[in-house]
Amino acid sequence: MRVTADRATCTVSSLCVYRAPEVFDQDDEGHVVVLLPEPPDASRAAVLDAARSCPTRSIHVDEEG
Protein backbone atom coordinates (compact mmCIF):
# COMPACT_ATOMS: atom_id res chain seq x y z
CA MET A 1 0.00 0.00 0.00
CA ARG A 2 1.24 3.47 -0.90
CA VAL A 3 -0.36 6.63 0.53
CA THR A 4 -0.13 10.14 -0.89
CA ALA A 5 -1.99 13.35 -0.17
CA ASP A 6 -2.80 16.41 -2.23
CA ARG A 7 -1.96 19.31 0.06
CA ALA A 8 -3.36 21.79 -2.47
CA THR A 9 -6.89 20.44 -2.01
CA CYS A 10 -6.65 19.74 1.74
CA THR A 11 -9.22 21.76 3.68
CA VAL A 12 -7.71 21.13 7.11
CA SER A 13 -10.58 18.97 8.38
CA SER A 14 -8.11 16.85 10.41
CA LEU A 15 -10.15 13.69 9.91
CA CYS A 16 -7.15 11.81 8.53
CA VAL A 17 -5.11 12.63 11.65
CA TYR A 18 -7.91 11.43 13.92
CA ARG A 19 -8.45 8.23 11.91
CA ALA A 20 -4.78 7.26 11.42
CA PRO A 21 -2.44 9.38 13.57
CA GLU A 22 0.47 7.02 12.97
CA VAL A 23 0.26 7.74 9.23
CA PHE A 24 -0.95 11.35 9.00
CA ASP A 25 -0.09 14.64 10.68
CA GLN A 26 -0.60 18.34 9.94
CA ASP A 27 1.87 21.10 9.19
CA ASP A 28 1.84 24.50 10.92
CA GLU A 29 -1.00 25.64 8.66
CA GLY A 30 -3.01 22.48 9.30
CA HIS A 31 -2.50 20.83 5.92
CA VAL A 32 -2.04 17.09 5.71
CA VAL A 33 1.42 15.53 5.97
CA VAL A 34 1.94 11.84 5.20
CA LEU A 35 4.29 10.43 7.84
CA LEU A 36 4.35 6.88 6.50
CA PRO A 37 3.89 6.69 2.73
CA GLU A 38 4.06 2.89 2.98
CA PRO A 39 2.21 2.13 6.21
CA PRO A 40 2.27 -1.30 7.84
CA ASP A 41 -0.55 -3.74 7.18
CA ALA A 42 -1.83 -3.13 10.71
CA SER A 43 -2.72 0.45 9.67
CA ARG A 44 -4.58 -0.57 6.50
CA ALA A 45 -8.14 -0.25 7.85
CA ALA A 46 -7.42 3.13 9.49
CA VAL A 47 -5.79 4.50 6.32
CA LEU A 48 -8.70 3.41 4.14
CA ASP A 49 -11.13 4.95 6.64
CA ALA A 50 -9.15 8.20 6.57
CA ALA A 51 -9.21 8.28 2.77
CA ARG A 52 -12.97 7.64 2.66
CA SER A 53 -13.58 10.28 5.34
CA CYS A 54 -11.62 13.05 3.62
CA PRO A 55 -14.19 15.64 2.49
CA THR A 56 -12.05 16.75 -0.47
CA ARG A 57 -10.71 13.29 -1.39
CA SER A 58 -7.17 14.59 -0.87
CA ILE A 59 -5.93 11.25 0.49
CA HIS A 60 -4.95 8.74 -2.18
CA VAL A 61 -4.32 5.07 -1.55
CA ASP A 62 -2.65 2.82 -4.09
CA GLU A 63 -3.34 -0.74 -2.97
CA GLU A 64 -0.73 -2.07 -5.39
CA GLY A 65 2.05 0.24 -4.18
Backbone atoms as SQL, in Angstrom:
CREATE TABLE atoms (id INTEGER PRIMARY KEY, chain TEXT, resi INTEGER, resn TEXT, atom TEXT, x REAL, y REAL, z REAL);
INSERT INTO atoms VALUES
  (1, 'A', 1, 'MET', 'N', 0.841, -1.181, 0.000),
  (2, 'A', 1, 'MET', 'CA', 0.000, 0.000, 0.000),
  (3, 'A', 1, 'MET', 'C', 0.878, 1.233, 0.000),
  (4, 'A', 2, 'ARG', 'N', 0.519, 2.195, -0.833),
  (5, 'A', 2, 'ARG', 'CA', 1.241, 3.471, -0.898),
  (6, 'A', 2, 'ARG', 'C', 0.222, 4.588, -0.692),
  (7, 'A', 3, 'VAL', 'N', 0.545, 5.529, 0.185),
  (8, 'A', 3, 'VAL', 'CA', -0.357, 6.628, 0.530),
  (9, 'A', 3, 'VAL', 'C', 0.265, 7.959, 0.119),
  (10, 'A', 4, 'THR', 'N', -0.538, 8.781, -0.555),
  (11, 'A', 4, 'THR', 'CA', -0.129, 10.142, -0.893),
  (12, 'A', 4, 'THR', 'C', -1.272, 11.078, -0.530),
  (13, 'A', 5, 'ALA', 'N', -0.970, 12.356, -0.484),
  (14, 'A', 5, 'ALA', 'CA', -1.986, 13.352, -0.172),
  (15, 'A', 5, 'ALA', 'C', -1.767, 14.597, -1.019),
  (16, 'A', 6, 'ASP', 'N', -2.850, 15.180, -1.445),
  (17, 'A', 6, 'ASP', 'CA', -2.801, 16.410, -2.227),
  (18, 'A', 6, 'ASP', 'C', -2.996, 17.581, -1.275),
  (19, 'A', 7, 'ARG', 'N', -1.909, 18.200, -0.902),
  (20, 'A', 7, 'ARG', 'CA', -1.961, 19.308, 0.056),
  (21, 'A', 7, 'ARG', 'C', -2.679, 20.526, -0.517),
  (22, 'A', 8, 'ALA', 'N', -2.706, 20.644, -1.830),
  (23, 'A', 8, 'ALA', 'CA', -3.362, 21.794, -2.467),
  (24, 'A', 8, 'ALA', 'C', -4.876, 21.753, -2.301),
  (25, 'A', 9, 'THR', 'N', -5.437, 20.552, -2.164),
  (26, 'A', 9, 'THR', 'CA', -6.890, 20.445, -2.005),
  (27, 'A', 9, 'THR', 'C', -7.312, 20.190, -0.557),
  (28, 'A', 10, 'CYS', 'N', -6.363, 19.990, 0.322),
  (29, 'A', 10, 'CYS', 'CA', -6.651, 19.736, 1.736),
  (30, 'A', 10, 'CYS', 'C', -7.362, 20.946, 2.349),
  (31, 'A', 11, 'THR', 'N', -8.465, 20.672, 3.045),
  (32, 'A', 11, 'THR', 'CA', -9.223, 21.757, 3.682),
  (33, 'A', 11, 'THR', 'C', -9.066, 21.778, 5.195),
  (34, 'A', 12, 'VAL', 'N', -8.062, 21.095, 5.694),
  (35, 'A', 12, 'VAL', 'CA', -7.713, 21.130, 7.112),
  (36, 'A', 12, 'VAL', 'C', -8.849, 20.591, 7.995),
  (37, 'A', 13, 'SER', 'N', -9.516, 19.552, 7.567),
  (38, 'A', 13, 'SER', 'CA', -10.583, 18.972, 8.381),
  (39, 'A', 13, 'SER', 'C', -10.034, 18.124, 9.526),
  (40, 'A', 14, 'SER', 'N', -8.808, 17.641, 9.389),
  (41, 'A', 14, 'SER', 'CA', -8.108, 16.849, 10.407),
  (42, 'A', 14, 'SER', 'C', -8.628, 15.431, 10.568),
  (43, 'A', 15, 'LEU', 'N', -9.589, 15.026, 9.760),
  (44, 'A', 15, 'LEU', 'CA', -10.146, 13.686, 9.910),
  (45, 'A', 15, 'LEU', 'C', -9.095, 12.602, 9.701),
  (46, 'A', 16, 'CYS', 'N', -8.185, 12.818, 8.783),
  (47, 'A', 16, 'CYS', 'CA', -7.145, 11.811, 8.533),
  (48, 'A', 16, 'CYS', 'C', -6.274, 11.613, 9.768),
  (49, 'A', 17, 'VAL', 'N', -5.951, 12.698, 10.451),
  (50, 'A', 17, 'VAL', 'CA', -5.112, 12.626, 11.645),
  (51, 'A', 17, 'VAL', 'C', -5.841, 11.886, 12.759),
  (52, 'A', 18, 'TYR', 'N', -7.124, 12.122, 12.908),
  (53, 'A', 18, 'TYR', 'CA', -7.908, 11.426, 13.923),
  (54, 'A', 18, 'TYR', 'C', -8.069, 9.948, 13.595),
  (55, 'A', 19, 'ARG', 'N', -8.211, 9.613, 12.325),
  (56, 'A', 19, 'ARG', 'CA', -8.449, 8.230, 11.913),
  (57, 'A', 19, 'ARG', 'C', -7.167, 7.390, 11.911),
  (58, 'A', 20, 'ALA', 'N', -6.042, 8.001, 11.514),
  (59, 'A', 20, 'ALA', 'CA', -4.780, 7.258, 11.422),
  (60, 'A', 20, 'ALA', 'C', -3.604, 8.149, 11.830),
  (61, 'A', 21, 'PRO', 'N', -3.486, 8.456, 13.114),
  (62, 'A', 21, 'PRO', 'CA', -2.436, 9.383, 13.569),
  (63, 'A', 21, 'PRO', 'C', -1.018, 8.867, 13.372),
  (64, 'A', 22, 'GLU', 'N', -0.863, 7.562, 13.215),
  (65, 'A', 22, 'GLU', 'CA', 0.473, 7.021, 12.973),
  (66, 'A', 22, 'GLU', 'C', 0.923, 7.236, 11.531),
  (67, 'A', 23, 'VAL', 'N', -0.038, 7.565, 10.649),
  (68, 'A', 23, 'VAL', 'CA', 0.263, 7.741, 9.227),
  (69, 'A', 23, 'VAL', 'C', 0.185, 9.202, 8.796),
  (70, 'A', 24, 'PHE', 'N', -0.720, 9.964, 9.409),
  (71, 'A', 24, 'PHE', 'CA', -0.952, 11.354, 8.999),
  (72, 'A', 24, 'PHE', 'C', -0.691, 12.338, 10.131),
  (73, 'A', 25, 'ASP', 'N', -0.259, 13.531, 9.745),
  (74, 'A', 25, 'ASP', 'CA', -0.091, 14.642, 10.680),
  (75, 'A', 25, 'ASP', 'C', -0.473, 15.900, 9.920),
  (76, 'A', 26, 'GLN', 'N', -0.301, 17.048, 10.568),
  (77, 'A', 26, 'GLN', 'CA', -0.598, 18.336, 9.940),
  (78, 'A', 26, 'GLN', 'C', 0.601, 19.256, 10.102),
  (79, 'A', 27, 'ASP', 'N', 0.797, 20.120, 9.088),
  (80, 'A', 27, 'ASP', 'CA', 1.871, 21.098, 9.186),
  (81, 'A', 27, 'ASP', 'C', 1.386, 22.287, 10.023),
  (82, 'A', 28, 'ASP', 'N', 2.184, 23.332, 10.097),
  (83, 'A', 28, 'ASP', 'CA', 1.841, 24.499, 10.920),
  (84, 'A', 28, 'ASP', 'C', 0.567, 25.204, 10.462),
  (85, 'A', 29, 'GLU', 'N', 0.216, 25.029, 9.191),
  (86, 'A', 29, 'GLU', 'CA', -1.003, 25.644, 8.664),
  (87, 'A', 29, 'GLU', 'C', -2.195, 24.686, 8.708),
  (88, 'A', 30, 'GLY', 'N', -1.950, 23.465, 9.170),
  (89, 'A', 30, 'GLY', 'CA', -3.015, 22.483, 9.301),
  (90, 'A', 30, 'GLY', 'C', -3.194, 21.550, 8.125),
  (91, 'A', 31, 'HIS', 'N', -2.371, 21.692, 7.085),
  (92, 'A', 31, 'HIS', 'CA', -2.499, 20.829, 5.916),
  (93, 'A', 31, 'HIS', 'C', -1.893, 19.445, 6.184),
  (94, 'A', 32, 'VAL', 'N', -2.440, 18.476, 5.518),
  (95, 'A', 32, 'VAL', 'CA', -2.039, 17.087, 5.714),
  (96, 'A', 32, 'VAL', 'C', -0.577, 16.844, 5.370),
  (97, 'A', 33, 'VAL', 'N', 0.056, 16.005, 6.188),
  (98, 'A', 33, 'VAL', 'CA', 1.418, 15.530, 5.966),
  (99, 'A', 33, 'VAL', 'C', 1.365, 14.011, 6.116),
  (100, 'A', 34, 'VAL', 'N', 1.884, 13.306, 5.129),
  (101, 'A', 34, 'VAL', 'CA', 1.938, 11.842, 5.203),
  (102, 'A', 34, 'VAL', 'C', 3.238, 11.450, 5.900),
  (103, 'A', 35, 'LEU', 'N', 3.114, 10.848, 7.073),
  (104, 'A', 35, 'LEU', 'CA', 4.288, 10.432, 7.843),
  (105, 'A', 35, 'LEU', 'C', 4.843, 9.103, 7.350),
  (106, 'A', 36, 'LEU', 'N', 3.951, 8.204, 6.968),
  (107, 'A', 36, 'LEU', 'CA', 4.347, 6.879, 6.504),
  (108, 'A', 36, 'LEU', 'C', 3.731, 6.610, 5.139),
  (109, 'A', 37, 'PRO', 'N', 4.441, 6.914, 4.069),
  (110, 'A', 37, 'PRO', 'CA', 3.885, 6.694, 2.734),
  (111, 'A', 37, 'PRO', 'C', 3.613, 5.220, 2.426),
  (112, 'A', 38, 'GLU', 'N', 4.296, 4.328, 3.123),
  (113, 'A', 38, 'GLU', 'CA', 4.063, 2.895, 2.978),
  (114, 'A', 38, 'GLU', 'C', 3.765, 2.323, 4.361),
  (115, 'A', 39, 'PRO', 'N', 2.546, 2.541, 4.851),
  (116, 'A', 39, 'PRO', 'CA', 2.206, 2.131, 6.213),
  (117, 'A', 39, 'PRO', 'C', 2.169, 0.609, 6.367),
  (118, 'A', 40, 'PRO', 'N', 2.325, 0.136, 7.593),
  (119, 'A', 40, 'PRO', 'CA', 2.266, -1.302, 7.841),
  (120, 'A', 40, 'PRO', 'C', 0.848, -1.829, 7.629),
  (121, 'A', 41, 'ASP', 'N', 0.747, -3.120, 7.399),
  (122, 'A', 41, 'ASP', 'CA', -0.554, -3.742, 7.178),
  (123, 'A', 41, 'ASP', 'C', -1.519, -3.498, 8.331),
  (124, 'A', 42, 'ALA', 'N', -0.987, -3.361, 9.530),
  (125, 'A', 42, 'ALA', 'CA', -1.833, -3.133, 10.707),
  (126, 'A', 42, 'ALA', 'C', -2.579, -1.799, 10.622),
  (127, 'A', 43, 'SER', 'N', -2.091, -0.874, 9.813),
  (128, 'A', 43, 'SER', 'CA', -2.724, 0.446, 9.671),
  (129, 'A', 43, 'SER', 'C', -3.681, 0.513, 8.487),
  (130, 'A', 44, 'ARG', 'N', -3.802, -0.566, 7.738),
  (131, 'A', 44, 'ARG', 'CA', -4.582, -0.568, 6.496),
  (132, 'A', 44, 'ARG', 'C', -6.013, -0.070, 6.690),
  (133, 'A', 45, 'ALA', 'N', -6.734, -0.625, 7.641),
  (134, 'A', 45, 'ALA', 'CA', -8.135, -0.248, 7.854),
  (135, 'A', 45, 'ALA', 'C', -8.257, 1.232, 8.219),
  (136, 'A', 46, 'ALA', 'N', -7.371, 1.722, 9.066),
  (137, 'A', 46, 'ALA', 'CA', -7.416, 3.126, 9.487),
  (138, 'A', 46, 'ALA', 'C', -7.104, 4.060, 8.322),
  (139, 'A', 47, 'VAL', 'N', -6.148, 3.678, 7.477),
  (140, 'A', 47, 'VAL', 'CA', -5.785, 4.501, 6.322),
  (141, 'A', 47, 'VAL', 'C', -6.953, 4.565, 5.329),
  (142, 'A', 48, 'LEU', 'N', -7.558, 3.428, 5.059),
  (143, 'A', 48, 'LEU', 'CA', -8.701, 3.414, 4.137),
  (144, 'A', 48, 'LEU', 'C', -9.863, 4.227, 4.697),
  (145, 'A', 49, 'ASP', 'N', -10.077, 4.153, 6.000),
  (146, 'A', 49, 'ASP', 'CA', -11.126, 4.950, 6.644),
  (147, 'A', 49, 'ASP', 'C', -10.808, 6.434, 6.516),
  (148, 'A', 50, 'ALA', 'N', -9.561, 6.799, 6.704),
  (149, 'A', 50, 'ALA', 'CA', -9.149, 8.201, 6.572),
  (150, 'A', 50, 'ALA', 'C', -9.377, 8.697, 5.149),
  (151, 'A', 51, 'ALA', 'N', -9.027, 7.884, 4.177),
  (152, 'A', 51, 'ALA', 'CA', -9.211, 8.276, 2.772),
  (153, 'A', 51, 'ALA', 'C', -10.693, 8.451, 2.447),
  (154, 'A', 52, 'ARG', 'N', -11.519, 7.530, 2.902),
  (155, 'A', 52, 'ARG', 'CA', -12.971, 7.635, 2.659),
  (156, 'A', 52, 'ARG', 'C', -13.584, 8.830, 3.376),
  (157, 'A', 53, 'SER', 'N', -13.025, 9.188, 4.522),
  (158, 'A', 53, 'SER', 'CA', -13.577, 10.277, 5.335),
  (159, 'A', 53, 'SER', 'C', -13.154, 11.666, 4.877),
  (160, 'A', 54, 'CYS', 'N', -12.122, 11.752, 4.056),
  (161, 'A', 54, 'CYS', 'CA', -11.616, 13.053, 3.617),
  (162, 'A', 54, 'CYS', 'C', -12.668, 13.765, 2.771),
  (163, 'A', 55, 'PRO', 'N', -13.120, 14.939, 3.209),
  (164, 'A', 55, 'PRO', 'CA', -14.188, 15.639, 2.486),
  (165, 'A', 55, 'PRO', 'C', -13.788, 16.117, 1.091),
  (166, 'A', 56, 'THR', 'N', -12.502, 16.289, 0.847),
  (167, 'A', 56, 'THR', 'CA', -12.055, 16.754, -0.471),
  (168, 'A', 56, 'THR', 'C', -11.353, 15.659, -1.268),
  (169, 'A', 57, 'ARG', 'N', -11.360, 14.436, -0.730),
  (170, 'A', 57, 'ARG', 'CA', -10.710, 13.294, -1.392),
  (171, 'A', 57, 'ARG', 'C', -9.232, 13.574, -1.670),
  (172, 'A', 58, 'SER', 'N', -8.583, 14.223, -0.715),
  (173, 'A', 58, 'SER', 'CA', -7.175, 14.587, -0.867),
  (174, 'A', 58, 'SER', 'C', -6.218, 13.438, -0.503),
  (175, 'A', 59, 'ILE', 'N', -6.740, 12.408, 0.122),
  (176, 'A', 59, 'ILE', 'CA', -5.930, 11.250, 0.492),
  (177, 'A', 59, 'ILE', 'C', -6.073, 10.203, -0.603),
  (178, 'A', 60, 'HIS', 'N', -4.947, 9.740, -1.115),
  (179, 'A', 60, 'HIS', 'CA', -4.954, 8.743, -2.184),
  (180, 'A', 60, 'HIS', 'C', -4.231, 7.481, -1.725),
  (181, 'A', 61, 'VAL', 'N', -4.885, 6.351, -1.948),
  (182, 'A', 61, 'VAL', 'CA', -4.322, 5.066, -1.547),
  (183, 'A', 61, 'VAL', 'C', -4.166, 4.190, -2.783),
  (184, 'A', 62, 'ASP', 'N', -2.940, 3.751, -2.999),
  (185, 'A', 62, 'ASP', 'CA', -2.651, 2.816, -4.091),
  (186, 'A', 62, 'ASP', 'C', -2.434, 1.452, -3.441),
  (187, 'A', 63, 'GLU', 'N', -3.405, 0.574, -3.591),
  (188, 'A', 63, 'GLU', 'CA', -3.336, -0.740, -2.969),
  (189, 'A', 63, 'GLU', 'C', -2.214, -1.593, -3.535),
  (190, 'A', 64, 'GLU', 'N', -1.781, -1.301, -4.746),
  (191, 'A', 64, 'GLU', 'CA', -0.727, -2.072, -5.392),
  (192, 'A', 64, 'GLU', 'C', 0.676, -1.600, -4.982),
  (193, 'A', 65, 'GLY', 'N', 0.759, -0.367, -4.464),
  (194, 'A', 65, 'GLY', 'CA', 2.053, 0.241, -4.182),
  (195, 'A', 65, 'GLY', 'C', 2.844, -0.340, -3.088);
